[in-house]
């Protein structure tokens, strides 16, 4: 008789077409509005809308916001530091994609 381990993972698929308000994004990320506004100010997140009460964030912003907030918390980075780290990670991913496309 063999032992079988089963891991159950619960999650929610968020499509890119989904739009979050600032309040909704803060709620799902367990963040303060000031934290999210600082990320917008640094260019980490790019909402549509002119003012904070009009901002709408797409589904991809949820993943990016969570990653940014995790970096900020875990590495005790400022919003500017988080923006730099995410920019470098984006560049690394683009280079990996390019290498893969070239057959490397």
HUHUKA-V162296 format. One line per field, one symbol per residue. ss: DSSP state (2 for helix, 1 for strand, 0 for the rest). psi: psi as a letter, one per 20 degrees, with the letter a starting at -180 (. if undefined). burial: I if it has 9 or more other C-alpha atoms within 8 Angstrom, else O. A space follows every 50 residues. Layout:
BEGIN
ss = ???
psi = ???
burial = ???
END
This chain:
BEGIN
ss = 00000000000000000011022222222000222222222000000100 02220111222222222222222200002222222222222222222222 2000
psi = pqpppppppprppoqhippqrgggggghilqqhhgghhhghijgqnqqqh qhiiqpprhhhggggggghgggghjlqrhgggggghgghggggghggggg hik.
burial = OOOOOOOOOOOOOOOOOOIIIIOOIIOOIOIOIOIIIIIIOIOIIOIOOO OOOIIIIIIOIIOIIIOIIOIIOOOOIOIOOIIOOIOOOOOOOOOOOOIO OOOO
END
